[in-house]
Amino acid sequence: MKFEKHKKKLFWVLAYIILFAVFEGVSFLLVLIFDLQRYDESLFKPPYNTFHPYLGWEARPSRMKGVTIMTDENAHSITPLTFENPDINIVITGGSTMFGVGSSSNEMTVPSSLERIIYERMNIKAEVVNLSVRGYQSFQEMLSLHRFLKSNKADIVLSVSGTNDAQHAFYYSSDIRSASLPLEVYKSVALIHKAEQGETIIRVHPGRSKLRLLNSFNLLYHIAKKASSLYSNIAGVKEPSPRNVITSFPDNISERVKITITNYAMMNQNAREYGARFVMFLQPTLFTKSNPKEKEVRLGKRMEKNYYIRKEYGNLYYKAFRSSINNFTYYDLSKVFDRDNETETYVDICHYNDFGCYKLAEAIYTHIKPLIEMKINGRQEEKQSL
């Protein structure tokens, strides 16, 4: 009798194991075949950015453990050198590349390296303020600079960017709103409005769990997210289009480039109104590097599934940009890493390692050195005439 009882228990244990194995195997195939999004535990980390009513978002003040790039009380990526009475004030705008993504620390970002190079080579105390924020396009750079200059002094304004405008023109070609703010912002605005009105917001996330290692768990998580997305659409919160595989060029380069150039022209005008000089630098990307290393290409493909068509589109966008500029000072640094083609500089399609950051900072310094000297000499002449 006891043997029959144990036999029955063993049967059900084996049945559950077999059923679980089958479900796990089917889930693995579905996750693999349909390239389903896997459970992302990083959503539980404090967000890098916070919502802003007209910028879309802005960085958060952070001095948390585990965060590579620290921000100060104004949410600016910190440039470590500080001077009580700086000789010159330089402001840098841009996206995640200038913010410091890819760098090992705040000391190694492009703005920090530039600040250090100016002091070491010219013995000039430059206060470099890093206004860059992850994901910013030229429109957001322009608004951010305008807000900053209303209450802060700048002698030179530098924008080191270009690739984010091209990226959003590529992925969101059918919606002109993305030329100003990425479409994700419009979804955020709708959610913020619903929260302000006290409406219920459903957010599907099961928390930290070792179960994320199971394919069946990831499949159920994906289904739950889709269900939540469906509810959001029914409730009037439209989801932005996902970044699917793209097989043909969006026919929008000329239109989008005009918008990009207009934004930089407004930055130039804004800087002049506050007595500053504006210079725009077209940033290098892995797409513009003539002979990228095999590891760099592998890392780029891991980040960008439309690698080759986006590379071609991005280079055409840059070409149109170069041929259209006529109303602000601009330097093309898209090929700056070709001078040292034997060394790896990229960690993905647009972010640099410490070596790449320093090389780019050197190139920027070369172009703005005469401008710095002119500003310093002009002040000395003013003092002598008083």
Secondary structure, DSSP 8 states (H G I E B T S, - for coil): -HHHHHHHHHHHHHHHHHHHHHHHHHHHHHHHHTT-----GGGGS--SEEEETTTEEEE--B--TT-SS-B-TTS-B--S---SS-SEEEEEE-SHHHHTTT-SSGGGSHHHHHHHHHHHHH---EEEEE---TT--HHHHHHHHHHHHTTS--SEEEEEE-HHHHHHHHHTTT-GGGGTS-HHHHHHHHHHHHHHTT---------S-GGGGSHHHHHHHHHHHHHHHHHHHHTT-----------S--S-HHHHHHHHHHHHHHHHHHHHHTT-EEEEEE---GGG-SS--HHHHHHHHHH-TTHHHHHHHHHHHHHHHHHH--SSEEEE-TTGGGGGTTS--BSSSS-B-HHHHHHHHHHHHHHHHHHHHHHHHHHHHHHHH-
